[in-house]
């Protein structure tokens, strides 16, 4: 990890605290999924992006129903607090896109 990344990580760690491990990890998953989903083909190979998103979905689909419910509640709270319309739309659609909800017919 480069010096700038370490400095940024240290700065962020000092400014943010989370009420639980579940909230912290959900935010990591959301941010990673957001980055992968929004990266252009020049920044991230599309096949690698799909493999990564499939891996995330596989892990999350293996959670118990109560863990999935907690994850969705945290994502819903994040969506309610989000000020960016584009990111809020992403958050609202995320549970379905990663397989936590059945697609609406």
Residue pairs with C-beta under 8 A, 6 or more apart in sequence:
1 9
18 24
18 27
22 70
22 71
22 74
23 74
26 71
26 74
26 75
26 78
27 78
29 56
29 60
30 75
30 78
30 91
30 94
32 52
32 56
33 53
33 56
33 94
33 98
34 87
34 90
36 44
36 49
36 52
36 53
37 49
37 53
37 90
39 49
53 98
56 98
57 98
57 99
60 68
60 71
60 98
60 99
60 100
61 68
61 98
61 99
61 100
63 71
68 100
71 95
71 100
72 95
72 100
72 101
75 91
75 94
75 95
76 91
78 91
79 88
79 91
79 92
82 88
82 91
95 101
96 102
96 103
96 104
